[in-house]
Amino acid sequence: MKDLLSMTLPELQTAFAEWHQPSYRANQVFEWLHVRKVSDFAQMTNLPSTLRTKLNAEFCINRLFIVRKLASCMDDTVKYVYQLPDGQHVETVLMHYHHGWRLCISTQVGCKMGCQFCASTIAGFVRNLTPAEMLLQINETERDAGVVISGIVLMGIGEPLDNFKHVMTFLELLSHPKGRNMSLRHVTISTCGIVPKIRELADRKTGLTLAVSLHHAEDTGRSRIMPINRKYSLSELMEACAYYFSMTGRRVTFEYAVMEGENDSPEDAAALAELLKHQQAHVNLIPVNTVRERGYHATRKAAEQFMQLLRELGINATVRRTLGSDIEAACGQLRHEADELSGRSERFAVCNSDRHGSDS
Ligand code: SAH
């Protein structure tokens, strides 16, 4: 049964026209869903009861359930493991930033991309999230935490550009003036580098910030740790990033997880400076989160040393502020555990960095 929350306003209008309902009904329902955020047709009190019954028979309005919630003792960061309607799990992280609350959401259950250092990909790919399931991560978190979220980063589990259609619908719903009306300037999409989709996103001129997960500045090394690089080389990726900037005027952010002995040598810094010399770019450095199944590690000091190397080469770089370091299991790890344990209590892996939002 289709979740009504995934439907755009034009789709609702078409459905209501087919039912010979006046067109303002679609606006009314859209407002109940996206402004008042009801999850029961019975609450849509300005609709005739016959229509509510019909909606109830044809559509559903899903909810997500909190399976686990980890609140940091050090700051306001809260990590949620949500259960989706089909029993799958995803992770969502709420963070307090300078200008308000920011939410890091998942876009897929698992991931196909196979990045060597990433926990989200270990158990493989299960399915795409629907637009409703992305919106619900926001609605449920606001409801639980009693906050208003003013910024979204698509940096949780999954590759957003591998779920392009649903992510675009999600953005349309999120930013609709008759709905939540969030400016897409407050949204960041992070990608491992699916070049044709970066170009498609650029052509849409949405105003959102693009973050590209780079992690290596030459093809051999990047292909070793990020299989996507075997399909789209660094030169193709850089051309797509330059295109994104030329179409949108938005500076691309480059994410670089420092992994000691893997990508933090002076040669790596020189290669990165060379790669970015023609880009309007900012580099976000983070010490890699240790993932139990993988061998990579880094201290904050290693990331800071790499930042110094880059700055000396004229590259704009920062080491990201650490949020929720006491609860920060590498993204994807908690979902994995929730699946394995299905509800049993367990100690969580504790790592030492935050990778959920740029803090430039
Ligand atoms: N698939 C998208 C978004 C999800 S991953 C992407 O690749 O960008 C979000 C970010 O976390 C990416 O920059 C990713 O490379 C990074 N990341 C994944 N595992 C990490 C780890 N163990 N330590 C630090 N960053 C990690």
Boltz pocket constraint, residues with backbone or C-beta under 6 A from the ligand:
constraints:
  - pocket:
      binder: B
      contacts: [[A, 113], [A, 115], [A, 117], [A, 118], [A, 119], [A, 154], [A, 155], [A, 156], [A, 157], [A, 158], [A, 159], [A, 160], [A, 190], [A, 191], [A, 192], [A, 193], [A, 211], [A, 212], [A, 213], [A, 214], [A, 255], [A, 257], [A, 286], [A, 287], [A, 288], [A, 289], [A, 290], [A, 291], [A, 330], [A, 331], [A, 355]]
      max_distance: 6.0
